[in-house]
Amino acid sequence: MAELRILFSEVTRLEFRWSEDQEFYFVPGYKALIQSSGMVYFSLDPYDDTVAAIDPRDASVIEAHGLLADFVMKSG
């Protein structure tokens, strides 16, 4: 079992859609890009996660100046 912790710094955009009918947030795929401006683009529900480009149809988007990720293994 493992845990992924992601810390975004200086967030400029945060767009999440949530339905009260759902009890959890399912992540079917993701897209993480560094834009030419140096900003980080992160989508937890991309329209097409095989295309390394920003798509206006991407959902659950975070844009920030920085991203720090930490992967922690947990004993079972």
N, C-alpha and C positions, 0 to 999 in steps of 0.2 A: 504494500500500500504506500502511496506517496501523496504529497501535497505540493501544489504549485502556488506560490505566493507572488503576486504581481503588484508592484507599487508604481503608480503613475505620478509624475511631478508636473506641476503647472498645467493642469488640464484646461484645455480651451473648448472642448466639445465633449458632451456626454449624452448619448441618445440611447436609452433602453426602453423597450416596450415590455409591459408586464400585464398579465391577465390574472385576475383573482381566481379564475377557474383552474389555474396551474398551481401546484404545491411546490414545485421546484423549477429551476432554470436549466434546461437542457442545452448543451453546447454541441451542435452537430458538426461544426468545423470552425476554423478561425482563419483570419488573414492579418498578418503583421507586416507593415511596410515602413520604411523610413523615406519621407518625402524629400524633395530637392531642397526644401527650406530647412531640413533637419528635424522637422516635427515627426513624431511617431503616430502612425495610423493603425488602429487595432480594431478589428471587427470580430465579434463572437458569433455572428450569424451572417457570413458573407453570401452574396447571391451566387458566386462561383469561386470557391476557394482554390481552384487550379489556375486562376488568372492573377498574376502579381501586379494588379493595378486597382486603383480606387474605382468603385462602381457606385453610382448613386442609389442602386437597389440594395446595397449592403445594409444590414441592420445591426443593432447593438454595437454602435461605434463609439470609440474613445479616441480623441486626439489630444496629445500632450507633448510637452517639450522633452520629457524624458521617461524612461521605463527601466525599472530594475526588477529582474525576475530571480526567484530563489526556489530551487527544487529541493524538497525535504523528504527523505525516506522515513517511513514510520514503521515501527515493529508492530506486527499483527496481533 
